[in-house]
Amino acid sequence: MPRLKRYVPFEQSYNQADRGLRYNILLLGPAGSGRSSFVNCALTLLDPEGFILNRAAVGGNLRNNTRILKRYPLPGLEVSLWDMWGITNDNFQYTRAILPTLLEGRLPSGWPLGEAPQQHQKELFHNTDSRTSRRIHCMIVFVPSRLLVHREASEGQLASLRELIHIASAIGMCD
């Protein structure tokens, strides 16, 4: 019975996370690099009941399975992981353009891949009530071994990741 009393539906935990200041970590990397698997592992390890949790859909391989920006509050910690779509040749320019907006906390959980922030200017740029609770404090960059083993074939993807890291560094999000 005590489990039922403290049960909070997962989607409500996003609203609870917005109420207090949390440390936000953005997960960035190519499609199929293991970002969503990392989320599921972290949630499973921190689950107080010891359940295996699969909240983030996985299995995208070289295509994007994750199509939205999604916040995953870690139970018992003041930390949220932000899983975003995988970087591909098709979405690199979009991701490059939107990354500063995302790092500043202007994009909410549920933001879809390809959505133009200009269409939502009023909500995103003028409503600062919850922006600080979404501001990204650091990034974990996932680099799959296939990119390191086949460096010549994947130099373009590695250059794209370096450019995104440089953008975050220039904003002051990472060193």
Order of alpha helices (4+ residues) and beta strands (2+ residues): alpha-alpha-beta-alpha-beta-beta-alpha-alpha-alpha-beta-alpha-alpha
